[in-house]
Structure formats: C-alpha cells, structure tokens
Amino acid sequence: MINPELLKILACPKCKAPVVQAGDWLVCQGILCGLRFPIRSGVPVMLLEEAQGPSRTSH
C-alpha cells in the first residue's frame, strides 16, 4: 500500500488530476483521462510510457 501522505501529493503526469490506489495500480481521477499507473515492488511508476488506458468494465 502506498503511504497516504505520498498519495496526497501524487498527480497524473498527463492531466495533473489526483490519483487513487486500486490494488497494484494508481488510477487517475481526471474526467477525460483515467490512465492507470502500475505499482511495482511498492513503488509507483508514474511514467506515461508505462501507463495503461482507462479500465473498461461492463455494468
């Protein structure tokens, strides 16, 4: 789990929106962005080259 204090200052490098942790990912909360960034060995990898597009779930 990412330290809550660190999570407060992290932002999406693309749109600058806050991110939240969802399992092994940090997920951008930007309305138009929604990129997901991996967490590897407890370290968030906030590189656009490593990001995945928004998760698409059916309801």
PyMOL Python script that loads the backbone (N, CA, C, O; Angstrom):
from pymol import cmd

cmd.read_pdbstr("""\
ATOM      1  N   MET A   1       0.841  -1.183   0.000  1.00  0.00           N
ATOM      2  CA  MET A   1       0.000   0.000   0.000  1.00  0.00           C
ATOM      3  C   MET A   1       0.889   1.250   0.000  1.00  0.00           C
ATOM      4  O   MET A   1       1.891   1.324   0.711  1.00  0.00           O
ATOM      5  N   ILE A   2       0.495   2.209  -0.805  1.00  0.00           N
ATOM      6  CA  ILE A   2       1.225   3.473  -0.896  1.00  0.00           C
ATOM      7  C   ILE A   2       0.908   4.317   0.343  1.00  0.00           C
ATOM      8  O   ILE A   2      -0.238   4.380   0.786  1.00  0.00           O
ATOM      9  N   ASN A   3       1.923   4.955   0.885  1.00  0.00           N
ATOM     10  CA  ASN A   3       1.767   5.836   2.039  1.00  0.00           C
ATOM     11  C   ASN A   3       0.700   6.895   1.728  1.00  0.00           C
ATOM     12  O   ASN A   3       0.793   7.570   0.703  1.00  0.00           O
ATOM     13  N   PRO A   4      -0.307   7.051   2.589  1.00  0.00           N
ATOM     14  CA  PRO A   4      -1.375   8.026   2.337  1.00  0.00           C
ATOM     15  C   PRO A   4      -0.864   9.462   2.149  1.00  0.00           C
ATOM     16  O   PRO A   4      -1.449  10.230   1.385  1.00  0.00           O
ATOM     17  N   GLU A   5       0.207   9.821   2.832  1.00  0.00           N
ATOM     18  CA  GLU A   5       0.763  11.174   2.671  1.00  0.00           C
ATOM     19  C   GLU A   5       1.352  11.358   1.273  1.00  0.00           C
ATOM     20  O   GLU A   5       1.224  12.429   0.679  1.00  0.00           O
ATOM     21  N   LEU A   6       1.995  10.317   0.752  1.00  0.00           N
ATOM     22  CA  LEU A   6       2.528  10.371  -0.604  1.00  0.00           C
ATOM     23  C   LEU A   6       1.382  10.442  -1.615  1.00  0.00           C
ATOM     24  O   LEU A   6       1.451  11.195  -2.587  1.00  0.00           O
ATOM     25  N   LEU A   7       0.351   9.670  -1.385  1.00  0.00           N
ATOM     26  CA  LEU A   7      -0.798   9.647  -2.297  1.00  0.00           C
ATOM     27  C   LEU A   7      -1.438  11.033  -2.421  1.00  0.00           C
ATOM     28  O   LEU A   7      -1.952  11.395  -3.479  1.00  0.00           O
ATOM     29  N   LYS A   8      -1.402  11.798  -1.335  1.00  0.00           N
ATOM     30  CA  LYS A   8      -1.979  13.151  -1.361  1.00  0.00           C
ATOM     31  C   LYS A   8      -1.258  14.086  -2.327  1.00  0.00           C
ATOM     32  O   LYS A   8      -1.870  15.015  -2.853  1.00  0.00           O
ATOM     33  N   ILE A   9       0.036  13.855  -2.570  1.00  0.00           N
ATOM     34  CA  ILE A   9       0.796  14.773  -3.424  1.00  0.00           C
ATOM     35  C   ILE A   9       1.019  14.248  -4.839  1.00  0.00           C
ATOM     36  O   ILE A   9       1.459  14.994  -5.713  1.00  0.00           O
ATOM     37  N   LEU A  10       0.716  12.962  -5.071  1.00  0.00           N
ATOM     38  CA  LEU A  10       0.883  12.421  -6.420  1.00  0.00           C
ATOM     39  C   LEU A  10      -0.229  12.913  -7.336  1.00  0.00           C
ATOM     40  O   LEU A  10      -1.374  13.083  -6.915  1.00  0.00           O
ATOM     41  N   ALA A  11       0.126  13.137  -8.587  1.00  0.00           N
ATOM     42  CA  ALA A  11      -0.854  13.571  -9.589  1.00  0.00           C
ATOM     43  C   ALA A  11      -0.515  12.913 -10.917  1.00  0.00           C
ATOM     44  O   ALA A  11       0.633  12.547 -11.169  1.00  0.00           O
ATOM     45  N   CYS A  12      -1.509  12.771 -11.745  1.00  0.00           N
ATOM     46  CA  CYS A  12      -1.316  12.206 -13.075  1.00  0.00           C
ATOM     47  C   CYS A  12      -0.365  13.104 -13.869  1.00  0.00           C
ATOM     48  O   CYS A  12      -0.576  14.315 -13.928  1.00  0.00           O
ATOM     49  N   PRO A  13       0.674  12.536 -14.479  1.00  0.00           N
ATOM     50  CA  PRO A  13       1.605  13.374 -15.234  1.00  0.00           C
ATOM     51  C   PRO A  13       1.005  13.918 -16.541  1.00  0.00           C
ATOM     52  O   PRO A  13       1.556  14.847 -17.132  1.00  0.00           O
ATOM     53  N   LYS A  14      -0.108  13.351 -16.988  1.00  0.00           N
ATOM     54  CA  LYS A  14      -0.731  13.819 -18.224  1.00  0.00           C
ATOM     55  C   LYS A  14      -1.693  14.986 -17.979  1.00  0.00           C
ATOM     56  O   LYS A  14      -1.594  16.024 -18.633  1.00  0.00           O
ATOM     57  N   CYS A  15      -2.626  14.810 -17.028  1.00  0.00           N
ATOM     58  CA  CYS A  15      -3.667  15.832 -16.845  1.00  0.00           C
ATOM     59  C   CYS A  15      -3.595  16.544 -15.496  1.00  0.00           C
ATOM     60  O   CYS A  15      -4.353  17.481 -15.243  1.00  0.00           O
ATOM     61  N   LYS A  16      -2.688  16.100 -14.633  1.00  0.00           N
ATOM     62  CA  LYS A  16      -2.449  16.713 -13.312  1.00  0.00           C
ATOM     63  C   LYS A  16      -3.572  16.479 -12.295  1.00  0.00           C
ATOM     64  O   LYS A  16      -3.602  17.133 -11.253  1.00  0.00           O
ATOM     65  N   ALA A  17      -4.485  15.562 -12.583  1.00  0.00           N
ATOM     66  CA  ALA A  17      -5.559  15.227 -11.645  1.00  0.00           C
ATOM     67  C   ALA A  17      -5.014  14.321 -10.539  1.00  0.00           C
ATOM     68  O   ALA A  17      -3.979  13.680 -10.723  1.00  0.00           O
ATOM     69  N   PRO A  18      -5.695  14.262  -9.400  1.00  0.00           N
ATOM     70  CA  PRO A  18      -5.274  13.356  -8.326  1.00  0.00           C
ATOM     71  C   PRO A  18      -5.373  11.902  -8.773  1.00  0.00           C
ATOM     72  O   PRO A  18      -6.092  11.578  -9.718  1.00  0.00           O
ATOM     73  N   VAL A  19      -4.641  11.031  -8.078  1.00  0.00           N
ATOM     74  CA  VAL A  19      -4.723   9.596  -8.330  1.00  0.00           C
ATOM     75  C   VAL A  19      -5.150   8.890  -7.054  1.00  0.00           C
ATOM     76  O   VAL A  19      -4.925   9.392  -5.953  1.00  0.00           O
ATOM     77  N   VAL A  20      -5.767   7.722  -7.207  1.00  0.00           N
ATOM     78  CA  VAL A  20      -6.146   6.879  -6.071  1.00  0.00           C
ATOM     79  C   VAL A  20      -5.581   5.492  -6.313  1.00  0.00           C
ATOM     80  O   VAL A  20      -5.376   5.081  -7.455  1.00  0.00           O
ATOM     81  N   GLN A  21      -5.332   4.776  -5.228  1.00  0.00           N
ATOM     82  CA  GLN A  21      -4.807   3.428  -5.359  1.00  0.00           C
ATOM     83  C   GLN A  21      -5.951   2.447  -5.532  1.00  0.00           C
ATOM     84  O   GLN A  21      -6.953   2.508  -4.819  1.00  0.00           O
ATOM     85  N   ALA A  22      -5.790   1.540  -6.489  1.00  0.00           N
ATOM     86  CA  ALA A  22      -6.740   0.451  -6.727  1.00  0.00           C
ATOM     87  C   ALA A  22      -5.916  -0.817  -6.922  1.00  0.00           C
ATOM     88  O   ALA A  22      -5.504  -1.126  -8.040  1.00  0.00           O
ATOM     89  N   GLY A  23      -5.679  -1.540  -5.855  1.00  0.00           N
ATOM     90  CA  GLY A  23      -4.846  -2.733  -5.935  1.00  0.00           C
ATOM     91  C   GLY A  23      -3.410  -2.367  -6.253  1.00  0.00           C
ATOM     92  O   GLY A  23      -2.796  -1.571  -5.543  1.00  0.00           O
ATOM     93  N   ASP A  24      -2.874  -2.945  -7.317  1.00  0.00           N
ATOM     94  CA  ASP A  24      -1.494  -2.681  -7.729  1.00  0.00           C
ATOM     95  C   ASP A  24      -1.404  -1.564  -8.757  1.00  0.00           C
ATOM     96  O   ASP A  24      -0.459  -1.523  -9.544  1.00  0.00           O
ATOM     97  N   TRP A  25      -2.365  -0.669  -8.759  1.00  0.00           N
ATOM     98  CA  TRP A  25      -2.403   0.435  -9.727  1.00  0.00           C
ATOM     99  C   TRP A  25      -2.725   1.743  -9.029  1.00  0.00           C
ATOM    100  O   TRP A  25      -3.398   1.760  -7.998  1.00  0.00           O
ATOM    101  N   LEU A  26      -2.239   2.841  -9.600  1.00  0.00           N
ATOM    102  CA  LEU A  26      -2.708   4.169  -9.244  1.00  0.00           C
ATOM    103  C   LEU A  26      -3.564   4.607 -10.417  1.00  0.00           C
ATOM    104  O   LEU A  26      -3.138   4.526 -11.569  1.00  0.00           O
ATOM    105  N   VAL A  27      -4.762   5.068 -10.127  1.00  0.00           N
ATOM    106  CA  VAL A  27      -5.727   5.403 -11.168  1.00  0.00           C
ATOM    107  C   VAL A  27      -6.008   6.898 -11.136  1.00  0.00           C
ATOM    108  O   VAL A  27      -6.368   7.458 -10.101  1.00  0.00           O
ATOM    109  N   CYS A  28      -5.835   7.533 -12.297  1.00  0.00           N
ATOM    110  CA  CYS A  28      -6.109   8.960 -12.438  1.00  0.00           C
ATOM    111  C   CYS A  28      -7.600   9.218 -12.277  1.00  0.00           C
ATOM    112  O   CYS A  28      -8.429   8.490 -12.823  1.00  0.00           O
ATOM    113  N   GLN A  29      -7.927  10.249 -11.531  1.00  0.00           N
ATOM    114  CA  GLN A  29      -9.321  10.613 -11.305  1.00  0.00           C
ATOM    115  C   GLN A  29      -9.819  11.686 -12.277  1.00  0.00           C
ATOM    116  O   GLN A  29     -10.939  12.178 -12.141  1.00  0.00           O
ATOM    117  N   GLY A  30      -8.994  12.041 -13.247  1.00  0.00           N
ATOM    118  CA  GLY A  30      -9.396  13.034 -14.243  1.00  0.00           C
ATOM    119  C   GLY A  30     -10.566  12.534 -15.078  1.00  0.00           C
ATOM    120  O   GLY A  30     -10.583  11.376 -15.495  1.00  0.00           O
ATOM    121  N   ILE A  31     -11.525  13.382 -15.318  1.00  0.00           N
ATOM    122  CA  ILE A  31     -12.738  13.004 -16.038  1.00  0.00           C
ATOM    123  C   ILE A  31     -12.426  12.491 -17.443  1.00  0.00           C
ATOM    124  O   ILE A  31     -13.033  11.516 -17.885  1.00  0.00           O
ATOM    125  N   LEU A  32     -11.511  13.114 -18.138  1.00  0.00           N
ATOM    126  CA  LEU A  32     -11.210  12.731 -19.509  1.00  0.00           C
ATOM    127  C   LEU A  32      -9.991  11.821 -19.636  1.00  0.00           C
ATOM    128  O   LEU A  32      -9.711  11.326 -20.727  1.00  0.00           O
ATOM    129  N   CYS A  33      -9.274  11.593 -18.565  1.00  0.00           N
ATOM    130  CA  CYS A  33      -8.011  10.857 -18.631  1.00  0.00           C
ATOM    131  C   CYS A  33      -8.192   9.406 -18.188  1.00  0.00           C
ATOM    132  O   CYS A  33      -8.341   8.518 -19.027  1.00  0.00           O
ATOM    133  N   GLY A  34      -8.179   9.164 -16.898  1.00  0.00           N
ATOM    134  CA  GLY A  34      -8.387   7.823 -16.364  1.00  0.00           C
ATOM    135  C   GLY A  34      -7.242   6.848 -16.556  1.00  0.00           C
ATOM    136  O   GLY A  34      -7.444   5.639 -16.445  1.00  0.00           O
ATOM    137  N   LEU A  35      -6.037   7.343 -16.844  1.00  0.00           N
ATOM    138  CA  LEU A  35      -4.895   6.446 -17.014  1.00  0.00           C
ATOM    139  C   LEU A  35      -4.619   5.675 -15.731  1.00  0.00           C
ATOM    140  O   LEU A  35      -4.922   6.136 -14.631  1.00  0.00           O
ATOM    141  N   ARG A  36      -4.032   4.483 -15.896  1.00  0.00           N
ATOM    142  CA  ARG A  36      -3.654   3.646 -14.756  1.00  0.00           C
ATOM    143  C   ARG A  36      -2.149   3.451 -14.784  1.00  0.00           C
ATOM    144  O   ARG A  36      -1.568   3.140 -15.824  1.00  0.00           O
ATOM    145  N   PHE A  37      -1.524   3.639 -13.623  1.00  0.00           N
ATOM    146  CA  PHE A  37      -0.073   3.539 -13.491  1.00  0.00           C
ATOM    147  C   PHE A  37       0.257   2.379 -12.555  1.00  0.00           C
ATOM    148  O   PHE A  37      -0.330   2.277 -11.478  1.00  0.00           O
ATOM    149  N   PRO A  38       1.185   1.502 -12.945  1.00  0.00           N
ATOM    150  CA  PRO A  38       1.491   0.344 -12.110  1.00  0.00           C
ATOM    151  C   PRO A  38       2.269   0.719 -10.849  1.00  0.00           C
ATOM    152  O   PRO A  38       2.982   1.721 -10.799  1.00  0.00           O
ATOM    153  N   ILE A  39       2.103  -0.117  -9.851  1.00  0.00           N
ATOM    154  CA  ILE A  39       2.910  -0.040  -8.630  1.00  0.00           C
ATOM    155  C   ILE A  39       3.745  -1.308  -8.625  1.00  0.00           C
ATOM    156  O   ILE A  39       3.206  -2.413  -8.579  1.00  0.00           O
ATOM    157  N   ARG A  40       5.062  -1.148  -8.672  1.00  0.00           N
ATOM    158  CA  ARG A  40       5.969  -2.298  -8.717  1.00  0.00           C
ATOM    159  C   ARG A  40       6.857  -2.303  -7.478  1.00  0.00           C
ATOM    160  O   ARG A  40       7.572  -1.339  -7.209  1.00  0.00           O
ATOM    161  N   SER A  41       6.803  -3.381  -6.745  1.00  0.00           N
ATOM    162  CA  SER A  41       7.588  -3.527  -5.508  1.00  0.00           C
ATOM    163  C   SER A  41       7.355  -2.349  -4.571  1.00  0.00           C
ATOM    164  O   SER A  41       8.285  -1.881  -3.913  1.00  0.00           O
ATOM    165  N   GLY A  42       6.114  -1.870  -4.509  1.00  0.00           N
ATOM    166  CA  GLY A  42       5.758  -0.777  -3.621  1.00  0.00           C
ATOM    167  C   GLY A  42       6.089   0.609  -4.145  1.00  0.00           C
ATOM    168  O   GLY A  42       5.892   1.598  -3.439  1.00  0.00           O
ATOM    169  N   VAL A  43       6.592   0.698  -5.379  1.00  0.00           N
ATOM    170  CA  VAL A  43       6.993   1.985  -5.955  1.00  0.00           C
ATOM    171  C   VAL A  43       6.068   2.339  -7.120  1.00  0.00           C
ATOM    172  O   VAL A  43       5.967   1.573  -8.079  1.00  0.00           O
ATOM    173  N   PRO A  44       5.389   3.496  -7.051  1.00  0.00           N
ATOM    174  CA  PRO A  44       4.539   3.897  -8.170  1.00  0.00           C
ATOM    175  C   PRO A  44       5.379   4.291  -9.384  1.00  0.00           C
ATOM    176  O   PRO A  44       6.339   5.052  -9.264  1.00  0.00           O
ATOM    177  N   VAL A  45       5.014   3.771 -10.540  1.00  0.00           N
ATOM    178  CA  VAL A  45       5.720   4.073 -11.786  1.00  0.00           C
ATOM    179  C   VAL A  45       4.848   5.063 -12.563  1.00  0.00           C
ATOM    180  O   VAL A  45       3.949   4.667 -13.304  1.00  0.00           O
ATOM    181  N   MET A  46       5.129   6.349 -12.383  1.00  0.00           N
ATOM    182  CA  MET A  46       4.284   7.410 -12.941  1.00  0.00           C
ATOM    183  C   MET A  46       4.814   7.915 -14.281  1.00  0.00           C
ATOM    184  O   MET A  46       4.902   9.122 -14.507  1.00  0.00           O
ATOM    185  N   LEU A  47       5.162   6.995 -15.155  1.00  0.00           N
ATOM    186  CA  LEU A  47       5.658   7.337 -16.483  1.00  0.00           C
ATOM    187  C   LEU A  47       4.547   7.100 -17.497  1.00  0.00           C
ATOM    188  O   LEU A  47       3.878   6.068 -17.449  1.00  0.00           O
ATOM    189  N   LEU A  48       4.345   8.034 -18.408  1.00  0.00           N
ATOM    190  CA  LEU A  48       3.309   7.868 -19.420  1.00  0.00           C
ATOM    191  C   LEU A  48       3.555   6.633 -20.268  1.00  0.00           C
ATOM    192  O   LEU A  48       2.606   5.992 -20.721  1.00  0.00           O
ATOM    193  N   GLU A  49       4.828   6.289 -20.490  1.00  0.00           N
ATOM    194  CA  GLU A  49       5.164   5.114 -21.289  1.00  0.00           C
ATOM    195  C   GLU A  49       4.719   3.810 -20.614  1.00  0.00           C
ATOM    196  O   GLU A  49       4.527   2.797 -21.287  1.00  0.00           O
ATOM    197  N   GLU A  50       4.557   3.835 -19.307  1.00  0.00           N
ATOM    198  CA  GLU A  50       4.162   2.644 -18.546  1.00  0.00           C
ATOM    199  C   GLU A  50       2.662   2.610 -18.261  1.00  0.00           C
ATOM    200  O   GLU A  50       2.152   1.601 -17.775  1.00  0.00           O
ATOM    201  N   ALA A  51       1.961   3.684 -18.552  1.00  0.00           N
ATOM    202  CA  ALA A  51       0.538   3.796 -18.226  1.00  0.00           C
ATOM    203  C   ALA A  51      -0.309   2.932 -19.156  1.00  0.00           C
ATOM    204  O   ALA A  51       0.068   2.647 -20.292  1.00  0.00           O
ATOM    205  N   GLN A  52      -1.461   2.528 -18.636  1.00  0.00           N
ATOM    206  CA  GLN A  52      -2.469   1.843 -19.432  1.00  0.00           C
ATOM    207  C   GLN A  52      -3.698   2.725 -19.493  1.00  0.00           C
ATOM    208  O   GLN A  52      -3.936   3.557 -18.618  1.00  0.00           O
ATOM    209  N   GLY A  53      -4.466   2.524 -20.539  1.00  0.00           N
ATOM    210  CA  GLY A  53      -5.694   3.298 -20.688  1.00  0.00           C
ATOM    211  C   GLY A  53      -6.689   2.975 -19.596  1.00  0.00           C
ATOM    212  O   GLY A  53      -6.472   2.061 -18.800  1.00  0.00           O
ATOM    213  N   PRO A  54      -7.779   3.721 -19.556  1.00  0.00           N
ATOM    214  CA  PRO A  54      -8.798   3.501 -18.527  1.00  0.00           C
ATOM    215  C   PRO A  54      -9.326   2.075 -18.577  1.00  0.00           C
ATOM    216  O   PRO A  54      -9.448   1.472 -19.643  1.00  0.00           O
ATOM    217  N   SER A  55      -9.631   1.562 -17.413  1.00  0.00           N
ATOM    218  CA  SER A  55     -10.228   0.229 -17.319  1.00  0.00           C
ATOM    219  C   SER A  55     -11.667   0.324 -17.787  1.00  0.00           C
ATOM    220  O   SER A  55     -12.422   1.189 -17.343  1.00  0.00           O
ATOM    221  N   ARG A  56     -12.034  -0.556 -18.672  1.00  0.00           N
ATOM    222  CA  ARG A  56     -13.411  -0.588 -19.183  1.00  0.00           C
ATOM    223  C   ARG A  56     -14.124  -1.768 -18.540  1.00  0.00           C
ATOM    224  O   ARG A  56     -13.757  -2.924 -18.750  1.00  0.00           O
ATOM    225  N   THR A  57     -15.151  -1.457 -17.754  1.00  0.00           N
ATOM    226  CA  THR A  57     -15.934  -2.529 -17.131  1.00  0.00           C
ATOM    227  C   THR A  57     -17.366  -2.414 -17.595  1.00  0.00           C
ATOM    228  O   THR A  57     -17.888  -1.311 -17.757  1.00  0.00           O
ATOM    229  N   SER A  58     -17.996  -3.540 -17.808  1.00  0.00           N
ATOM    230  CA  SER A  58     -19.408  -3.509 -18.216  1.00  0.00           C
ATOM    231  C   SER A  58     -20.280  -3.584 -16.972  1.00  0.00           C
ATOM    232  O   SER A  58     -19.949  -4.282 -16.013  1.00  0.00           O
ATOM    233  N   HIS A  59     -21.392  -2.863 -16.991  1.00  0.00           N
ATOM    234  CA  HIS A  59     -22.296  -2.821 -15.831  1.00  0.00           C
ATOM    235  C   HIS A  59     -23.553  -3.597 -16.120  1.00  0.00           C
ATOM    236  O   HIS A  59     -24.437  -3.681 -15.268  1.00  0.00           O
TER     237      HIS A  59
END
""", "prot")
cmd.dss("prot")
cmd.show_as("cartoon", "prot")
cmd.util.cbc("prot")
cmd.orient("prot")
